[in-house]
């Protein structure tokens, strides 16, 4: 859970820097890629935690 939240924060910070600074659109693109990868990581971890039925 810590890694998931840390990556969300990193994606938002990179997005803000990429959007605010002119000429750094590639940083915004990296932020979007990190955010999507983090969502996929979080979804796969959430999906794998199924408890067996007793």
N, C-alpha and C positions, 0 to 999 in steps of 0.2 A: 504494500500500500504506500509505503514511503517513496519508493522509486516512481510509482505512478504520479503522485502529487508533485514530486520534484520535477519530473519531465513536463507536467502541465505548466508549472511556473516558468521553466526554461523556455517553453514554446511561447508563452505570453510575453516574456521579456524580449525574446528575439523578434516577435511580431511588432512590438511597440518600437523597438529600435529600427527595424526595417521600414516601418510606415513613417516614422518621424524624420529619418535622415534621407535626404535626397541622394539618389544614386545607389541606395542599398536595398533595392527591391529583391535582390537575391537572398538577403537575410530573411525577408518576409516569406519567401518561398521555402526556405529551410525550416522556418518556424511552422509553417503549415504541414510540411512533411513530418516533422517531429511530433506535432499534435495528432496527426492521423495515425502514425505508428504507435503512439502512446495509447490512443483509444483502442487500437487492435490488440495491444498487449494487455490492457485492462480487461477487455472483453474475453480474451482467451483465459486469463486467470480466473475471472468470475465464472466462466463456463465450466472450468475444470474442478470446481469445488462442490461437486454434487455429493451429498451424503447418501450412503446406501440405505434403502428402506429396510426396517427391521421386521 
